[in-house]
Amino acid sequence: MLAFGHHARHAKTRCHDLKRLLKRGRTSLMIGLAFVAACLLGAEAIGKLQGSPVLMVARESLLIVGWVAMWRPLEIFLYDWWPLARWIRVYRNLSHAHVHVVQGK
């Protein structure tokens, strides 16, 4: 019976890890959205100046930096949670597995 508790504890630990990851993802998403909005507003303001190529480089740089800031939140929500969810499923299945020990010859 010890093994069943072991796997249930691992599943519970992974659930907590998943919750923390998703909370970090939500926080990162809010920060990222605020930052990308600021970058887009800055790029729009620079675009209205219609000046030198340096201003155009600054405008494009703000656009790129703003979208790159969204990389980590999107990575969390698109990819990082899958392995944790898989381990939760594995540990839960193992905690409910019926095991019979048969003595060999």
N, C-alpha and C positions, 0 to 999 in steps of 0.2 A: 504494500500500500504506500510505502515511502516514495516510490517512483511516481505515482500518480500525483502526489502533492508537489513533488519536484517540478513536474511539467506544468502543473497549474500555476505555480509561482512564477515560472518563466513566462507563461502567457500573460499573467498579470503585469509583470515587469515590462514586457514588450508593449502592452496596452498603455502603460504610463509613458513609455518612450514615445509612442505614437501621438498621444495627447500633447506632450511637450513639443514635439516636432510641428504639429499642426498649429499650436499656439504661436510658436516662433514664426511659422509661415504667415499667419494672420498679421502678426506685428510687423514682419518684414514687408508684407503686402501694403499695409497702411503707410509705412514710411516710404516705400518705393513709389506708391501712387502720388503721394504728396511731392516727392522729389521730381518725378517725371512731369507732373503738372507745372512745377516751378520752372523746370528746364524748357518745357514747351512754351510757357508764357515768355520766358527770356528769349527764346529763339524767335518767337513772333515779334517781340519788341525790336530785336536786332534786325529782323527782316524788313521792318518798316523804315529803317534808316537808309537802306539802299545806298550803300557806300562802297568802300574798297573791298578787294578780295579778302582782306584780313577779317572784315566783319562777316563775310559769307562763311569763312572757315570757322569762325567763332559760333555762328548760327548752327552750322552742320554739326560741330562738336557738341554743342548743347543737346541737340537731338539725339546723337549717338549715346552720349553719357546718360541721358535720361532713360533711354530704353535699356541700356546695359544695367542700370540700377534695378530693373525689374527681373534680372536674370535669376537671382537666388530665390525670390518668392515663387516664381514660376517653376523653378527646378524642384522646390519642395512639394508643390501641389501636383506637379506632373509626374515626378519620378521617385522622390526620396521616400515616400510613404509605402510604396509597393513592397519592398523587402520586409519592412516591419509587419505589415498586414499578413504577408505569407508566413512569417515565423509565428505570429499569433495563431494562425489557423493550424500550423503544424503542431505547436505545443498544446493547443486545445484538443486536437485529435488524439495526440499521445496521452493526454490526461484522461481521456475517456476510453482508451483502448482496453480491450479485455485480453489479458495475457495468461496463458496456461504454461506452466513449467512442467516438462516431462523429463523424468530421469532417464538418461541413456544407459546402455548396457555396459 
